[in-house]
Amino acid sequence: MTIATLCRDCLEEFTAAPNARRCPDCGSPRIVAHPELRALTIAHIDCDAFYASVEKRDNPDLKDRPVIVGGGHRGVVSAACYVARLYGVRSAMPMFKALKACPDAVVVRPNMSKYSSVGGEVRAIMRDYTPLVQPLSIDEAFLDLSGTESLHKGSPARTLARITKRIETEIGVTGSIGLSYNKFLAKVGSDLDKPRGFAVIGADEATDFLAPRPVKIIWGVGRALEGRLRRDGITTVGHLQKMEEDKLVSRYGTIGHRLYHFSRGQDDRTVSPDSTPKSISAETTFSDDIYNLDELCRRVWPLCEKVSARLKHRALAGRTVTLKLKQSDFRQLTRSRTLSNPTQLAEVIYQTAVTVLEKEANGPAFRLIGIGVADILDSEESGPPDLLQQNDPKANRVEQALDSVRAKLGPQAIKKGRSLPDS
């Protein structure tokens, strides 16, 4: 028996025995074999340790060093290279813990504008091969390569190998591929064999593949839901596969539909290049813990302006404002408020955040504060302009005036008094 096989180095497609180890043309061991290899078209490409990889690319002296991208001693890890990960360093880990685990690590401050620019180059290469590219973040995206076989003279699998080869050669960072028949499984696949991985999950194997996996592999199952499922005796996807959909919905709400279908490898979402983000947020970590309500309000205001600017730039609005607070012991709390009408105004976001802060800033000190807007929709589709103004035309006029000045003279040209430190 032979199966479809691809060489990721010379891009040759051939059939080979299931136990083949090298490409017959170039001798490379980097081959991918799967019975459904030439039939699958939905992919997820995720760059490997992206921020750290960009820093190593730009500074060859860091090539073999453990690199951590993140804030100061009180910050958190934004990214860690694979050398640092051998020491147990992970994204979102407090920096002091990361440096304790890997004291010889080189710490690099994040340069988001550079990462964003490199991410744009990565997406440009993807779009050379299909217009159906749906970014998830700076360094990852879904691709739908249906119908591209004739154009690119090869299967979608071959095209994906060509894309990651170009990304590595032209941009200098590596990426991992997940190839399947839907978005959920494609994203699962891209995490299976990092770095420089290429994992294939076919329809015939999906249910058996998923069964022994932990429930957290399902997109949307966070720590809280995972804990609730565990308390109910549900720890693997296989446990979900034995349950009826109506029982899952009755017990866990609307996400029960996803638990039922994803656990069976079913996902009918399409790759949508123009998809609206689920939320837009910004946060900051303080150099010293803050107790004082007035100071917390002063610190959250520029975050509200940043989120508002992003919403306005993309012509979006949102109904739910979420405040994130992290205490000095790293315990985190989030509080959300749903507005009667969608908004993109910094003032409305700020006033909503303050009402929450007034209830929470009554004891513990905080080391981090964040603000986000969710339940996002296109502002042009969200109703007449007065809805976006939250029935406060004065606030809208003031904000429009501020935006107009900043557009002409720069983002720092004018500020509200609340953003200035006390004299």
BELNOR-V616363 format. One record per residue. NEAR is the number of other ideal C-beta (glycine too) atoms within 10 Angstrom. Layout:
BEGIN
NEAR
NEAR
END
This chain:
BEGIN
6
11
14
19
22
26
23
22
15
14
17
17
15
15
12
18
11
11
6
16
8
13
21
12
12
13
10
13
11
15
21
21
18
21
14
18
21
17
14
25
24
26
29
27
25
22
28
20
24
23
28
27
26
25
23
22
14
13
13
8
8
17
11
10
14
23
26
27
25
27
17
11
11
16
20
18
24
20
25
27
26
15
21
26
18
12
17
13
26
14
16
9
17
19
21
13
15
25
18
12
18
21
9
10
22
19
19
20
11
15
15
11
8
13
21
11
12
24
22
11
13
26
17
12
19
24
14
14
19
22
11
21
21
19
17
14
11
19
24
20
24
26
28
21
24
13
11
18
15
7
11
16
9
19
21
25
28
22
22
28
24
17
23
24
16
15
20
16
8
12
19
14
24
18
29
22
26
27
30
27
18
22
23
28
28
28
21
23
25
26
14
15
14
17
15
14
19
24
21
24
24
18
14
10
15
19
15
11
18
23
16
9
14
13
20
16
16
22
13
11
21
8
8
8
17
16
10
13
23
13
8
12
7
21
14
16
24
16
15
23
16
9
16
10
13
11
11
21
16
10
14
19
10
7
15
19
14
19
25
20
18
24
26
16
23
14
19
8
13
13
23
13
15
6
13
12
17
10
13
21
16
20
15
15
18
17
11
8
13
19
13
11
14
12
15
22
17
17
17
25
23
18
23
24
23
18
25
24
17
16
24
17
10
15
12
21
25
27
17
16
26
21
24
19
22
20
15
16
9
11
9
12
13
12
15
14
13
12
18
9
15
24
27
28
22
25
21
24
26
23
15
23
26
17
12
20
21
12
8
15
21
9
7
15
14
23
20
21
23
20
28
22
29
16
16
21
14
13
20
11
11
20
13
7
11
12
16
19
20
20
10
16
11
9
17
20
11
14
21
13
11
17
16
11
13
16
10
8
10
9
13
7
11
13
14
15
7
12
12
10
6
6
3
END
